[in-house]
């Protein structure tokens, strides 16, 4: 569902890099425990959102 929404809004696709799943999980847990989204959003912007070239 996430990728469908991202593609429909011409943003790209969401993909967790194969070499970084543990980092993503740790940041997600930190977000759930603290409510502070700064680190997880920064990680997703840098590593997880990819533009579709077309």
N, C-alpha and C positions, 0 to 999 in steps of 0.2 A: 504494500500500500504506500509506503514511503516513497519508493522510486516512482510510482505512478503519479503521485502528486507533484514530485519534483520535476519530472519530465513534462507534465501538463503545464507547468508554470515556467518552462524553459530555464530551469535552474541547473539541471544535470542529474546525476545519479548519486546515491549514497552507497559507499562501499568501504568496509573496514579493511585496511591493508592486512594482507596475510601475515606479515611480520609483526603486527602490533595488536593482536586481539587481547593480550593480557593487560596492556596499557589502557585500552579502551574499557575493559571490564573494571579495572581499578578506578578509573575516573568516573565511571557510571556509578559504582558503589559509593564513592566519595560524594557525588552529587545527591544520591538518595539519602545519605546519612546527614549531610549538612544543608542541603537546599541551595548551595552555591553552584551556579551553573557556569561560571567563568572558565574554568579549566576544560570542562568537557566540550563546551562550545568552541573554544579555541582549537582543541584537538580536532574536532569534526571539521571546522573550516579549513584547517591546514592539511589534514590527511584523508578525510572521508567524502567530501563533496567533489565530484569530478564532472566537468563540463562535457557535454556530448558535442563532438565536432560533426558538422553536417552541412 
